[in-house]
Each structure stands twice: as C-alpha cells, then as structure tokens.
Amino acid sequence: MKMSLTRLREASIHWASQLCIYPDYPTQLTETTAAPSVIYMKGEMLTTDEPAIAVVGSRDATPYGLEMTRRISYDLARAGVTVVSGLARGIDIAAHSAALEAGGRTMAVLGSGLDPVYPQRNIPMAEKII
C-alpha cells in the first residue's frame, strides 16, 4: 500500500534515500548491491548505530537457540553494538528484547512495512524499540 506524504507524517514515519545526501540512510546499506533506494523509519537513527549487527533466525527456535541469541545480543548491546532484527517471533524477538534489557539500541527491519506493524502481537515490542 502506497502512503501519501500526509499519511506518513500522521503516522510519524520519515524516509531516507540513498539518492539524496541524507544522514539517516545507513552507510553500510549503501554498500550492498540490492540496497533499496528509499527506506521508511519510525524513531531515530543515530551515528552511534554503527557498528550494527543483524541477528536472524528461526521463528520456531529451540530453547537453546533462544538462550544463545539472548546472551549474544545482550553482550553485543552492552558493548555498544546496535542489534538489528526483523521483529518476528522466535530469534528476532529474543534479540530485540536482550538488546533493550542491556540498555542498548535495537532496530527492527520490517519486510511488511510500518503501517500497520506485522505481526500485530509484536506491536508492544515495536513501541519499545521506537
């Protein structure tokens, strides 16, 4: 669903483009061959969000996988690394939760867009991240 600029403002969504000189477009993303020309965001990207690490894994993670994700994400966040994941159940939520518990930064990258947040059961986590 395409959104008008008015609707973006109403939803507190802003955008960044790699085609413009815009400080919010992640430097590391420009280095990938399939980088999107525009990204949409809620919240704020900071220069301190680099370094960042992507944490991805199963939605149906094992207890061991969840525990290791929590430990690694917590330690990375405590060390000042921004934890990036997809807000899905399983590994993604474990990574986001651990980063927040550590007092660190985390970002959710959603393939479905920002309005509405999917899956809906993870809206409370999305709000904590913002």
HELIX and SHEET records of a PDB file:
HELIX    1   1 LEU A    5  GLU A   10  1                                   6    
HELIX    2   2 THR A   27  THR A   30  1                                   4    
HELIX    3   3 THR A   47  ASP A   49  5                                   3    
HELIX    4   4 PRO A   63  ARG A   78  1                                  16    
HELIX    5   5 ILE A   91  GLU A  101  1                                  11    
HELIX    6   6 GLN A  120  ASN A  122  5                                   3    
HELIX    7   7 ILE A  123  ILE A  129  1                                   7    
SHEET    1   A 2 HIS A  14  SER A  17  0                                        
SHEET    2   A 2 VAL A  38  MET A  41 -1                                        
SHEET    1   B 3 ALA A  52  ALA A  54  0                                        
SHEET    2   B 3 THR A  82  SER A  85  1                                        
SHEET    3   B 3 THR A 106  ALA A 108  1                                        
END                                                                             
